[in-house]
């Protein structure tokens, strides 16, 4: 019995030592939160894997203390996601020169480095960290160049019709937004990854159109978003891209039932299977959209990315909400209709020169609506996701298409007005009143005694 007791004690010690040894070398993590809030979203995982080979180093210049634990917890999602991600802590007091060079304040910061490039972070949320990783990607130096000078949408304007929110979203994803006035510049910048033509309101000069056509001929990537109406001198570009703009405006007869307020609000709920739309699950909204069709015998391979439902039609007459009706004898076209096309061709262009984007495949996207990306509509449902996916595909960053870190699904509590009224009466009136009556009653009872 004594030998058995000793053997049991030895076995207990061995098991404890083995458990400690395993705990030091292995880790098991389970995320039971709603929406997997303590794990990386699929969007962030695609960014990490898209960075390719090589270590991703996070260096936290933070003083010893509780803040280090907070940073370690927030960045642990990235270190768990890939063994190429490493987190190191450095005491700012021991690296004063580096701290001054990086402009790090007293609250500290995290510097993320990848293949000789670096970004400094003071916000450690997933969206901020993932955006920084996108800026470190090889495509982070690509320029998105907007043509200006003819009343186009302005990426610097903060008005409802401006594109400033889009420009900020692109910059967060590592795509630098620039503008070019072709009359002043005399040429399209050589490092242009995507040339954007966003709904001009005045005619482009023949020389400007020739510059754009030459850029396309060399293999440059183009995004052309426009609204129903004249093409302002860009009809030759449409022919070069192998597309035809149809006359009229897309309308939906059931706009009252859907509550859109206008028959010219085009809604898309289902999408063709394309690289741009494969991760798009939300409805997208387009105000006063037109329609497109690809030309036969074009050198471009075209795929529809946006199509209206069968109940819609292309209205060529007045959009008077009281008398709108489908009139094929007046030129109206029945749906479904295409109003978004993605175009590609394997060769850079007829000249044989290297494409400006540096890709082996030339790409273009044409959308018969410029409103869906403006400040007034970008945040509507899936518009932002679609817009960013278009730019990522055009810039050749296929692995990062639709990388837009979603918000937590349970961050807001929405309740019916009747339920809110019930809670108001319970917690604002009933409970405080009951506590007051109870306290007054106890005071009155003690006074009588």
Number of C-alpha atoms within 10 A of each C-alpha: 6 7 8 9 10 11 12 12 12 12 12 12 12 12 12 12 12 12 11 11 11 11 11 9 7 7 8 5 8 8 10 10 10 11 14 13 16 17 21 20 18 13 19 24 18 17 19 23 14 17 20 12 10 10 15 24 19 23 17 23 25 21 17 12 8 8 13 16 11 12 19 16 13 17 20 17 18 24 17 15 15 14 10 16 20 17 18 12 16 15 14 22 11 11 11 11 11 12 18 11 8 12 12 20 13 11 11 20 22 24 20 22 18 19 14 6 11 17 17 18 18 15 12 17 12 22 18 16 22 25 22 23 25 24 23 23 21 16 19 19 15 19 23 26 23 21 24 20 18 16 13 19 27 20 23 16 15 14 13 13 18 20 22 20 22 21 22 16 17 20 19 19 25 23 24 20 20 17 19 18 15 20 13 8 9 12 14 20 17 12 14 25 27 26 26 25 21 26 24 22 17 14 16 19 14 10 12 20 18 15 15 21 19 16 22 24 20 21 29 28 29 27 22 18 21 24 23 19 14 16 19 14 16 21 15 13 18 18 13 15 25 19 21 14 20 19 19 22 28 30 28 25 17 13 17 11 8 11 9 16 11 19 22 23 17 24 22 15 15 17 19 13 13 12 17 24 19 14 17 20 14 16 15 22 22 22 21 21 25 28 27 20 17 21 15 9 8 14 16 22 16 21 17 22 24 23 22 25 18 11 12 22 25 27 25 18 16 11 15 10 13 6 7 15 17 18 15 13 7 10 14 19 22 18 17 14 22 21 23 22 22 23 22 19 17 14 19 25 20 10 12 11 12 15 23 21 24 16 18 14 18 27 27 26 24 23 24 26 24 22 26 25 28 25 20 16 19 21 15 17 14 19 22 22 25 25 18 22 25 23 25 24 20 29 26 22 16 16 17 24 27 25 23 20 17 13 11 11 11 11 8 7 6 8 9 7 9 9 9 12 11 11 13 12 11 13 11 11 11 13 12 12 13 11 11 11 12 12 12 11 12 10 11 11 10 8 8 6 5
